[in-house]
Amino acid sequence: VEPAPPGTWRVRMFEYLANGPMRGAMLGFFSNASDFTRRLASVRANAKFSSPDAGPDEAWAGKTEQLGSVITHLKDAFGLNYVYCWHGLPGYWAGVMPDAPEMVGFGANVLYAKPTPGVLEVEPSMAWNPAVLAGVGVLQDPVHVYNAMHTYLASAGVDGVKVDCQAGVGLVGSALGGGPTLSRTFHTALEDSVVTHFPGNHAINCMCHSTENLYRMRNTAVVRASDDFYPRDPASSHPHIAACAYNSVFLSALLQPDWDMFHSKHPAARQHAIARAISGGGVYVSDKPGEHDFALLRQLVLPDGSVLRCAGAGRPTRDCLFLDVLRDGRSCLKVWNTHAGGSVGGPLLGGMVAVFNLQGTSWDRVRRKFAVHDATPPALEVVVRAADVEGLMASPMGQSSGGVFMAYVHGYPATTLKRLEGAQAGVTFLLPNAAAEVVMLAPVIKVGAMSFAALGLMHMLSGGGAVRGVSMNSATGGSTMEGRVDVRGAGTFLMYCSQKPRKVMVCGLVLMSSWHAGSGALTVEVPPVDGLLATIEVEFSV
């Protein structure tokens, strides 16, 4: 049935069977194989949260939940600033259980979704979806449940919520005359409750790409940009990255795209780490405890646990906006972003382009699953230019540079630093399949005969975000020139200098540095000072 086209006799026959003679068997299957027919029976945690030490094999029946002690333990033991809890927009996957003792007073009714013709054309199996066969417990007024649930969570020390299965509310709204109206009711109630119980707008919207959801988000700002990251489905990794990038073109005009979690120990971990670095969103990992690649994570996270976020949302470059980066066998995906000194709307100090060779796997529209369509896709040549970063060449620093930028490919020796002059100059390299690279770009500051640029922390995937400010001025008397860089972070910092400096100081202390005459690459080790805020001063003889 799965590969059958919409409206064919196989689809119509299975729809009849699933909604008729086989309905009981289908419901049994969904109940045993997934959570999609389960409903919210209480706004409180169950006794599996009876203590911080409660494990999956512990007999917890009859015990009292102690969610607050679990949250306190997590924050104290691991130094966490925030703990979020997950729930569905309708309560749980299948809504609210109308006759559960703790939920009777909330007025839920079981309604059966009626997928629209458009949905059924894209995905015929929605005709026997759990929401269609088992129904969803829909609240007449979700205000009271959100208030009760969020009051309880906030009192336990929870700081925010991730709200999933949002498109399902619009789907079941078809049984009430229209999804948009029901979505508005639920989103209004959700956002009002978030304002009250989780100050600071601590909410993540998830599985919400129908416009009836997106257009109802008045206050909440973060939205998942794609389907899930599926660690056990190798064919899904490349389409996940492509979907995040292309969906962000639309989503970023409305909200902050969230590229989802990933595993740091995974065959595609480096690709996904680079994708999260360029995304401009938060960085999440869903590693199994004890299964981590700390060398990779340290390329994303500073010693204090924060990340160097880009200034905007990562989006495809213009030259690949209408290319098939999964199937055409010749195109890489390039994603651009900017650095603005850690401030939103601040002056652009640099940019970055992430390049991915994602050819070989895609969503199979016939089989309706991720599939390998080319087992041996080729390595591809790719060119990265400063003009790929929207607004960088036209920015004040870009214009004052005269269109001259320095480019560095992450992970390469500092001596590979390359000077780019003009919009068409670029860095060219061959990218193997399933590989990804990051190119850091910085405008050159020119004062007299001296040229200077600050690229960022070499070991960080978003190393350009470490640059908080950069300038070059004549020192007292005019006999020396000084380049100054305000830095956030620690590690090997890369700069460009057209001549060898007299000395390099970090926070007022003269430190050893290395300058390469051929490339102009200057590196210095920035120590992890208090607050991770340091100043580099580079002095030159005029």
N, C-alpha and C positions, 0 to 999 in steps of 0.2 A: 504493500500500500504506500509506503513512504515515498518511492520515486514516481508515483502516479500523478499525472498532471491534474490541476484543479478541475472539478466538475465531471471527471471521468467515472465510468461505472464502478471501478474499484473503490474510489473515494466515497461515492454515494452509498455503495453496499456496506462499507465498513462503518460509515456514519450511522446507517440504520442499525447495524448490529451493536455498535458501541452504546447507542442510546436506547436500545431495546433488549434483545435476548442476552447480550453480553455485558449489560450495564453493571450487574453485580460483580462479575469477574473483573471488569475494568476498575471498579472502585476498590476491590480487594487488592489489586495490583498497585494502584496508586498509594493506598494506605501503607502497604508493606515496603514499597520501593522509594518513597519520597515523603516529604512533609507537605505537599501541595494540597492535601485535603484536610489538613489539621487547622483547628481554630483556637483562638485565644480563650483560655478558660479562666485567667486571672491576670490582673495587672501587676501582681507581685511575682518575684522569682520563686521557683520551687526549691525543695529542700536539698537539691544537689548543690546549692550554694549555702549549705549549713555551716561551713567553716572554710578558711583558706586552704586547708589540707584535704578537703573532700575530693576524692578521686572518682574516676568513672566506674570503678568496681566496688565502691563502697555502698553498703546498704543504707540508703538515705530515707526510705519510707518511714513516715512518722516523725521525722526530725523537723525542726523549725528552721526556716531560712534565715540567714544572717548576711544578706548581700552587702550591707554596710561594712561589716568586718572584712569581707573579701576585698572590697574596693580599697579600703584603708590599707590592707596588707599589700595590695598591688602597688599602690602609690609609694608606700614607705620602702618596700623591699627593692623596687626597681627604679625609684626616683622619677615616677611618672607625673607629669603635670595634668594630663587629661585622661579620662576613661570614658569612652562612649559605649552605649548599648544599642543593639539592633532591634528594630521592630518593623512591621509592615505598615504601609499607609492604611490598609483596612483593619489593622490590628495584628493579625498573623497572615500566613499565606492564603488561607480560606476564610479570613475575616474573624468574626467574634462568635463564640458558641452561645446561642441564644438562651439555652436552658442550663448553663453552668451556674452553680450556686452563687458565685461571686459576680456573675455578669447579667443575671436576670433583670436587674433594674435598669439596664442601659438600652433596652428596646431594640435589639437586633432581630432582623428577619433574614431567613435564607432565601436568596434570589439566585436564579440560574442565568448565567451570562448567555448572550446571543451575539456571537461574533458577526461583524459587519461583512458584507460581500468582499470588500477590499482586503480585509484581514484574511478571509478564507482563500482568496486568490493567491496571496503570498504564502500562506501556511495552512493548507487544508486540514492538518491535524488539529487545528484549534476547534474543529467541530466535535472532537472528543477530548478536549482539554479538561483537567480536573474541575475548573471553575464552571464548565458547562455541565458535566455529569454530576458532581457533588454539590455544586452551588457555593455561594459565598455568604457568610453571615454579615449582612450590611447594616450598619448603624444608621438610625434615623438622624441622630445628631451626634457626631463624633467628638464634640467639644468635651463632654463629660468623661469619656474614656481617656482622651489625651490628658485632660487635667488630672485625673486620678493616677494614670500611669506615670506621668512626668513628675507629679508631686512626690510619688513614692521613689522614683529613681533619683531625683535631686536630693531627697532626704538621705539616701544611701551614699551620696558622694559622687554620683554619676554627673558628668559635665556636659554631655551632649548625646545626640541620637543619630544613628544612620537609619534612614527610613526607606525601606525596600518595597518591591512589588507594586510600584505606584501605577503602572499602566493597567494593572488588573482592576483598579477602581473604575477607570474609564470603560474597560471591557464589560464589567458587570452593570455599569450604568446604562448599557443598551437595554437592559430589562426594565429600566425606569423612564425610558423615553429619550435618553441621550447621555453619553459619557461626560461631556464638558461640564454640565451642571453639577453632577456628582463630584467630579474632580475639584471644582471650585469650592464646594462645601467642605471637602476633606482638607484641601490645602489651606484654606482660610483658618480652619480650626487648628491644624497642625502648627502653622506659623504663629498664630496668636499664643499657643501654648509654649512654643520655643522661646518667644520673647519673654514670657512670664517666668519660666522655670530654668532656662539655660541662657542667661545674659551673655551677650557676645556673639549671638547668632550661631550657636554650636549645633549645626545640623548638616548632614550630607544627604542629598537626594539620590536615589538609586533606582535603576530600571524604570526610567520615567521619560522616555524619548518621544512619546506621543505629545503633540503640541497642546492637547487639552490639559496636560500636566505642566509642560514648560511655561506656558503662558499664564499659569496661575501662581507662579512663584514670585510673590511680591517682595519678600525679604530674604529668604534663604538664598545663599549665593553659590553653593557648591553642588555640582551635578556630575554623576558618573558619565563618562564619555563613550562607553562601549558596553558590550556584553562582558561576561565574567572572564577573568584569566583562568584558563583550565589547565592546571599543571600536568594532568595525566593525558592530555590530548595534544600530541606534538604538532598536529596539523593546524591547531588553533592559534599558535603564538604569533605567526606573521600577520594573519588577518586582524588579530587583536590590536597590534600596533598601528596598522593602516587605518582601522576603524577609528581609533582614538584621534589620529591626526586629522583625518578628513571630517569627522564629526565636529571637531573643534572649530572648524571654519564657521559653522552656523552657531554652535553652542556658545562660543566665546563672546558673541555679540550680546548675549543675554546673561550668561552666568560664568562661573569659574569651572572649567572642565577638570574632572578628576579622572586620571588614567588607570585607576584601580590598583590593587595590590599585586605583588608577584613574589616568587620564591627566589631567594638569593643563591640557593643551591639548586640549579636547574640547567639543562642544556642550553636554554635560551636566556639565561640570567643576565648576561652582559648586554644583550640587545634590549631587554626590558629595563635594565638599570639606566641605560642611555636614554630610552624613551621617557622614563620618569624625570630624568634630569632636564630634558628639553621641554617637558610638558608645561612648566610654569605652575604646576599644582603641588600638592603634598606628595610625600614619598611614604608608601606603606609596604610592608612585607608581611606575608602570612606564612612565614617559615614554621616548620615543625620545631618545637623547642629542642635546642641542641644541634639543629641542622642549619648552620648559617655559614655563609662565605663572608667573613669579616673583612678580608682584603677588598672585596667588591663593595661592601657596605661603607667602608671608610672613604671610598671615592664619591659617595653620595652625602655622607653625614659628617658634620664637623665634630670635634671632641666634646662639645657641650650638648650634642644631640640635635642641633638645628641643621637646616639645609640652606644651600645657596640657591634660592629660588630666582628664576628669571622674572623679568618685569611684566610679561604678558602670558598669553596662552600659546603653546607651540602649535604651529600650523604649517601645512605644506608650502614649499616655495612655489612661486608662480610657474616655473618651468615644468613642474610635475603635477600641477593641480588637476589636469585632465588626462593624466596617464594612468594606465593600469599597472600599478607597481607590484601586483601579485601574479599577473598572468601573461603579460606581453613578452616576457623573456628578454627584455632589453632595458628596462627602466628601474632605477633605484628611487626610493622615497627619500626626499630631503625635507627636513623640518627645521624651521628657523625660529629664533627667539632673540630677545635683547636683554641687556643688563643696564640698569639705571641707578646704580649706587644703592640698591636696596630700598628705593622709594618708588611708589607708584606714581607715574607721571613725571618723574625726575628726568634730568638730561641723560640722553643715551651715552654711555661710556664705552660700549662695545656690544658684540653680538656673538651668537654661536649658531652653527648649523650641524644638525645630526643627520647622518646618512645611513640608510638601511638597505641591504639587498634582501628583499622579502620574497623574491620569486620562488615559485614551486608549490605553494599551498594556498588554498582559498576556500571560500564557502561554495559548496557544490549545490547549485539551485535545483538540480534534479533529485539528487539523493538527500538534499536538505541536511547536510552536515559538513563539517570541515574535512577537506580531503587533500591528498597529495596528487597534483596533476602533472608534476614534473619532478622525478626523483633526482635528477642531476642537472639542476639549472646552472648556467655559466656564471663565472665571475664577470663583473660589469665595471666598465670605466665610468668614473663620475667626476664632475668638475664642480667645485664650490667657489663662489665669488662673494665679495663683500656686498654686491648688489642683491644677493639672495635674501639678505636680512632687510625686511621692509623698513624704510625710514632711516636706516643707519647712514647711508651716504648723504641724505638730505638733512641730517641732524646738524646742529651747530658745530660739534666736534668733527663730524664727517666732512662738512664743507671747509672748515679751517685746515683740515689735513690735505686739501687739494685732491681728494680722492685716493689718497695713499693709505693703505692698511697693512698691518702685519697679520699673518695667519699661522696658526700652529695646530697640528693634528695631535690630539690627546694620545699620550702613551709613546710618542716618538721622541727621539733625543731632542734636546733644546736647540741643537745646532741645525735642525731641519726647519727652523723658523723661516718663513718666506715673506718677502715684500711684494705686495700687490699694488700695482699702479693703474688706476682706471677701472671703470665698471666691468670690463670684459676680462680682466686679469683674474686668474683663479688658481686654485690648488687642484691638481689632477692626480687621482690614484685609482688603483684597481681594487675593487671590493669583492671578496669571495662571497659565495652564497651563505646566507644565515650569519653574516657579519654586519657590524655596525661601527661607525667611527664618529668622533666629534671634532669639529673644526672651530677653534676659538679665533675671533676676529677683533682687532683693536685699531682705532684710528691713530695715525702718527701725528704727534705734536711737533711742529717745526718752529724753532726760534733761531733766527740767524742761520748759521751753518750746522746747528745741532738738531737732531731728530730723536724723538723719544716716544715710547709707547708702553703701556702696561697691559699685559695679557691676562694674568691671573695665576692661580695656584695650579701647578702642572698636574698634580695627582688627582684633582677633583674633576669629575665629569662635567660639572658646571662651574669650572674654576674661574671663569670671567666674572661670575657673581661676587667674587671676593673683592673686586675693585669698587671701593666706595667713593673714590674721588681721585683725580689725576691732574697734575699741572706741571708747568716748567717755566721758570723765571730766572732772570739775572740776579745773582747774589750781590751783596754790598760791594761797591767799587767797580763792578762790571768785569772783574777778572775771572769770575767763575759763574757757572750756570748750575741751577739745581732743579732736578726732577723730583717731584713729591707724589707719593701714592698712599692713599688711605686704604687700609686693608682690613678685611674681616676674615679671620681664619688663621691657620698655621700650616707650615710646610714649605716646599720649594716654590718660590714665586718667580715667574718669568716676565722679563721686560725686554724691550729692544732699545739699544743705544747705538747711535751712528759712530760714536767714538768711545774709547775705553775710559771709564770713570776714574776720578782720583780716589774716591772712597764711597762706600755704601754704608749708611747707618739705618738701623731698625730701632725705633723708639729711643733715639739719641745715642745708641751704642754702635761703634764701628764694628762691622762683622765681615768675615771672609765672604767673598763673592767670586763668581766666575764669569768672564766675558769672552766671547768667541768672535774674533775679528771678521771671519768670513760671513757669518750670518748676523752679527750684531746682537746675538742672544746674551742677555745678562741674567744670571740666576743668583738668588740669595735665600738662605733658610730663615723663614719667619718663625720665631719660637711661639709657643702657646701662651701668650701673655694674658693677664686678667681681662675677662670680657671678650677675648679673642679680637680686640681692636688694636691694630698696630699702625705705625706710620713708617714708610720707607723713604729715605732721603738719599738721592744719588747726586753726587757733586762732580762737575766736569770743569776742566780748565778751558778757558775761551782762547 
